[in-house]
Amino acid sequence: MNKTTISIIILTAFVVIAAVIYSIHRQQKQGASTVVEKTFAIIKPDAVAAKNSGPIIAAIEQNGFNIVGMRKLQMNKETAETFYAVHAARPFFGELVEFIISGPVVVLALEKENAIKAWRDLMGATDPKQAAEGTLRKQFGANIGNNALHGSDAPETAATELGIFFPELNK
């Protein structure tokens, strides 16, 4: 082999190695942008009383969420006040507390890539009348007060809410 052929072989090897390294780096970078996260959800007393828990849970699973924690409970006033503490200064705080303790709820810890946004998208707008077709609030909510569901709005909120109802998940 002459020097030109050897140079072409070496150059080709470098190009192939660089392409492989770039491909691996790109795959790792893409994998890092999809974050599996947990979020918190409540099937509220209105939806539980209407016997809609089953269809809501089915929709959660059909939309690719993993349910990593779930329990049905009757929230007491102290827990409700802790849960809604962020709204304590607002005039509707008492109504929120009274509603959430008015009957059993189903609390859920959900896991999925970008779970917080995905759950909020599946729930739909707070006011069921403004919620998009196919969302759970459109299907199961009656009005802005009885809108069937709750979902965390940010990672910090999710961590706080999950900590109240599923402290074992933080271990």
Phi, psi and chi 1 to 4 in degrees:
 res  aa     phi    psi   chi1   chi2   chi3   chi4
   1 MET       -  143.3  -80.0 -167.2  -94.2      -
   2 ASN   -91.6  173.3   62.1   31.3      -      -
   3 LYS   -62.9  -34.5  -71.9 -177.0 -179.0 -178.6
   4 THR   -66.1  -43.1  -54.7      -      -      -
   5 THR   -64.2  -43.6  -55.0      -      -      -
   6 ILE   -62.9  -42.5  -67.1  172.9      -      -
   7 SER   -61.9  -41.2  -64.4      -      -      -
   8 ILE   -65.1  -41.9  -68.7  172.6      -      -
   9 ILE   -63.0  -46.0  -68.6  170.7      -      -
  10 ILE   -63.5  -44.4  -68.2  172.4      -      -
  11 LEU   -62.0  -43.1 -177.7   59.5      -      -
  12 THR   -62.1  -42.7  -57.3      -      -      -
  13 ALA   -60.9  -43.8      -      -      -      -
  14 PHE   -62.1  -41.5  -79.8  123.7      -      -
  15 VAL   -63.5  -43.9  168.9      -      -      -
  16 VAL   -63.4  -45.9  168.7      -      -      -
  17 ILE   -61.7  -43.4  -68.8  169.0      -      -
  18 ALA   -63.0  -40.3      -      -      -      -
  19 ALA   -64.6  -40.9      -      -      -      -
  20 VAL   -65.6  -45.4  167.8      -      -      -
  21 ILE   -61.5  -44.2  -68.9  170.5      -      -
  22 TYR   -61.5  -42.4  174.5   75.8      -      -
  23 SER   -63.0  -43.7  175.9      -      -      -
  24 ILE   -63.6  -45.8  -69.2  168.9      -      -
  25 HIS   -60.6  -42.6  173.1   73.1      -      -
  26 ARG   -64.2  -42.0 -167.4  167.5  157.4 -134.1
  27 GLN   -64.0  -41.6  -72.9  173.4   -8.5      -
  28 GLN   -64.9  -41.5  -71.8  173.1  -19.6      -
  29 LYS   -64.9  -42.2 -169.7  174.1  177.8 -178.0
  30 GLN   -65.0  -40.6  -75.0  175.8  -16.3      -
  31 GLY   -63.0  -33.9      -      -      -      -
  32 ALA   -72.4  -23.3      -      -      -      -
  33 SER   -80.7  -15.8   68.8      -      -      -
  34 THR  -101.1  112.9   56.1      -      -      -
  35 VAL  -107.5  123.0  177.8      -      -      -
  36 VAL   -80.1  121.8  173.2      -      -      -
  37 GLU  -132.9  166.1   63.2 -174.3    0.2      -
  38 LYS  -105.8  149.2  -71.8 -178.1 -178.4   71.3
  39 THR  -138.3  167.7 -166.4      -      -      -
  40 PHE  -113.0  142.0  176.8   71.9      -      -
  41 ALA  -139.3  150.6      -      -      -      -
  42 ILE  -129.6  132.5  -61.9  177.4      -      -
  43 ILE   -91.4  112.5  -57.7  174.0      -      -
  44 LYS   -75.6  167.2  -66.4 -179.5  179.1  179.4
  45 PRO   -54.2  -35.2  -26.4   34.4      -      -
  46 ASP   -64.0  -42.4   55.5  -40.8      -      -
  47 ALA   -73.3  -36.5      -      -      -      -
  48 VAL   -64.9  -46.0  173.0      -      -      -
  49 ALA   -62.2  -33.8      -      -      -      -
  50 ALA   -81.5    3.5      -      -      -      -
  51 LYS    63.3   37.4  -52.3 -106.2 -173.8 -104.2
  52 ASN  -100.4    3.3  -70.4  -33.9      -      -
  53 SER   -59.1  -45.8  -60.5      -      -      -
  54 GLY   -58.6  -53.3      -      -      -      -
  55 PRO   -61.6  -34.4  -22.1   30.2      -      -
  56 ILE   -67.5  -44.9  -68.6  169.0      -      -
  57 ILE   -62.6  -40.4  -67.9  166.2      -      -
  58 ALA   -60.7  -43.2      -      -      -      -
  59 ALA   -64.2  -38.1      -      -      -      -
  60 ILE   -59.3  -48.7  -71.7  167.9      -      -
  61 GLU   -68.3  -39.1  -68.9 -178.8  -39.0      -
  62 GLN   -65.5  -21.7  -71.3  164.8   -2.3      -
  63 ASN   -95.6   17.5  -80.4  -86.7      -      -
  64 GLY    85.1    9.6      -      -      -      -
  65 PHE   -80.8  145.6  -71.1   90.9      -      -
  66 ASN   -98.4  128.4  -68.8  -40.0      -      -
  67 ILE   -89.2  107.6  -61.0  172.9      -      -
  68 VAL   -98.9   -5.2  -65.3      -      -      -
  69 GLY  -162.3  138.4      -      -      -      -
  70 MET  -158.8  134.9  178.2  171.3   62.5      -
  71 ARG  -155.6  148.0   57.6 -179.7   66.2  102.9
  72 LYS   -97.9  132.7 -173.5  175.1 -176.3  178.2
  73 LEU  -152.6  164.5   55.6   91.0      -      -
  74 GLN  -105.2  109.9  176.7   74.3   44.9      -
  75 MET   -71.7  135.5 -156.5  179.2  -56.9      -
  76 ASN   -89.3  168.5   63.3   40.6      -      -
  77 LYS   -62.2  -41.0 -170.9  170.6 -175.7  174.7
  78 GLU   -61.6  -46.6 -178.5 -177.9  -19.1      -
  79 THR   -64.4  -41.8  -57.6      -      -      -
  80 ALA   -62.0  -41.5      -      -      -      -
  81 GLU   -66.6  -36.9  -72.4  174.0  -15.5      -
  82 THR   -65.6  -45.5  -60.5      -      -      -
  83 PHE   -60.9  -44.0  177.7   72.6      -      -
  84 TYR   -95.0   16.5  -77.4  126.4      -      -
  85 ALA   -53.6  -32.9      -      -      -      -
  86 VAL   -60.8  -23.1   68.0      -      -      -
  87 HIS  -102.7    9.3  -60.5  -61.8      -      -
  88 ALA   -55.1  -34.4      -      -      -      -
  89 ALA   -85.3   -6.8      -      -      -      -
  90 ARG   -85.3  151.2  -61.6 -162.5  172.6  147.4
  91 PRO   -65.6  -21.0   15.6  -23.7      -      -
  92 PHE   -93.3    5.1   55.0   82.4      -      -
  93 PHE   -55.0  -48.8  176.0   71.9      -      -
  94 GLY   -59.6  -40.3      -      -      -      -
  95 GLU   -64.3  -41.8  -70.1  176.8   43.7      -
  96 LEU   -59.2  -48.3  -75.8  174.6      -      -
  97 VAL   -62.5  -48.6  170.2      -      -      -
  98 GLU   -61.2  -39.3  -71.2  -54.6  -47.1      -
  99 PHE   -66.1  -47.7  172.1   64.9      -      -
 100 ILE   -68.8  -22.7 -154.0   70.3      -      -
 101 ILE   -96.3    3.4   66.6  172.5      -      -
 102 SER   -74.6  -12.9   68.5      -      -      -
 103 GLY  -171.4  175.9      -      -      -      -
 104 PRO   -62.3  150.8  -17.2   27.8      -      -
 105 VAL  -127.8  162.5  -62.0      -      -      -
 106 VAL  -115.7  119.5  177.7      -      -      -
 107 VAL  -100.7  141.2  -66.2      -      -      -
 108 LEU  -136.3  142.5  -58.8  110.9      -      -
 109 ALA  -106.8  118.3      -      -      -      -
 110 LEU  -112.4  147.5  -53.8  176.0      -      -
 111 GLU  -133.7  136.7 -171.3  176.0   70.8      -
 112 LYS  -175.9  164.0  179.3  178.9  176.7  169.0
 113 GLU   -61.5  130.4  -73.5 -177.7    7.4      -
 114 ASN    49.8   47.3  -57.7  -51.9      -      -
 115 ALA   -58.4  -38.6      -      -      -      -
 116 ILE   -62.0  -52.3  -65.1  167.2      -      -
 117 LYS   -65.3  -42.5 -178.9 -178.6 -179.3  -32.1
 118 ALA   -61.4  -41.2      -      -      -      -
 119 TRP   -68.7  -41.8  174.4 -122.9      -      -
 120 ARG   -64.9  -37.3  -66.7 -171.5   68.5   78.3
 121 ASP   -64.7  -42.5  -70.9  -12.9      -      -
 122 LEU   -68.1  -37.0 -178.7   58.4      -      -
 123 MET   -64.7  -47.1  -79.4 -167.8  -50.6      -
 124 GLY    93.5 -179.5      -      -      -      -
 125 ALA   -59.6  151.2      -      -      -      -
 126 THR   -55.2  -40.6  -56.7      -      -      -
 127 ASP   -89.7  112.3 -176.2  -10.6      -      -
 128 PRO   -55.0  -28.1  -25.7   35.0      -      -
 129 LYS   -67.4  -26.1  -68.4 -180.0  178.9   81.3
 130 GLN   -99.2   -4.3  -64.4  176.9    2.8      -
 131 ALA   -73.2  145.5      -      -      -      -
 132 ALA   -68.1  151.1      -      -      -      -
 133 GLU   -57.1  141.6  -71.0  -61.0  -34.3      -
 134 GLY    89.8  -10.1      -      -      -      -
 135 THR   -84.2  159.0   62.7      -      -      -
 136 LEU   -68.9  -37.5  -64.0  175.4      -      -
 137 ARG   -67.9  -35.2  -76.6 -177.0  171.9  151.3
 138 LYS   -62.3  -41.0 -176.4   70.0  164.3 -171.6
 139 GLN   -78.0  -39.5 -173.1  174.4   -4.1      -
 140 PHE  -116.1  -11.8  -60.2  109.9      -      -
 141 GLY   -86.6  148.4      -      -      -      -
 142 ALA   -98.7  -42.5      -      -      -      -
 143 ASN  -160.6 -176.6   54.6   52.4      -      -
 144 ILE   -62.1  -30.4 -161.5  163.3      -      -
 145 GLY   -82.0  -38.1      -      -      -      -
 146 ASN  -110.8   73.8  -67.7   -7.5      -      -
 147 ASN  -105.5   17.2   60.8   11.5      -      -
 148 ALA    75.5  -31.4      -      -      -      -
 149 LEU  -143.0  157.6  -59.3  158.9      -      -
 150 HIS  -130.6  148.2  164.9   82.0      -      -
 151 GLY  -147.7  143.9      -      -      -      -
 152 SER   -60.2  147.5  -57.9      -      -      -
 153 ASP  -105.8   -5.7   61.0   -0.2      -      -
 154 ALA  -160.4  161.8      -      -      -      -
 155 PRO   -57.2  -39.1  -26.5   34.7      -      -
 156 GLU   -66.1  -42.3  -58.2   77.7   21.5      -
 157 THR   -63.3  -45.0  -49.3      -      -      -
 158 ALA   -58.7  -44.1      -      -      -      -
 159 ALA   -62.8  -42.5      -      -      -      -
 160 THR   -64.7  -49.3  -60.9      -      -      -
 161 GLU   -66.3  -41.9  -66.0  173.4  -14.9      -
 162 LEU   -62.4  -36.8  -73.2  164.6      -      -
 163 GLY   -63.3  -31.8      -      -      -      -
 164 ILE   -70.3  -45.4  -66.3  169.1      -      -
 165 PHE  -102.5  -22.9  -64.7   96.5      -      -
 166 PHE  -135.5   59.8  -62.6   99.2      -      -
 167 PRO   -60.4  -25.4   20.4  -30.1      -      -
 168 GLU   -65.6  -18.8   68.4  -84.3   10.0      -
 169 LEU   -77.5  -14.8  -66.2  178.5      -      -
 170 ASN   -88.5    2.3  -71.3  -26.1      -      -
 171 LYS   -84.3      -  -67.3  179.0  179.9  177.2
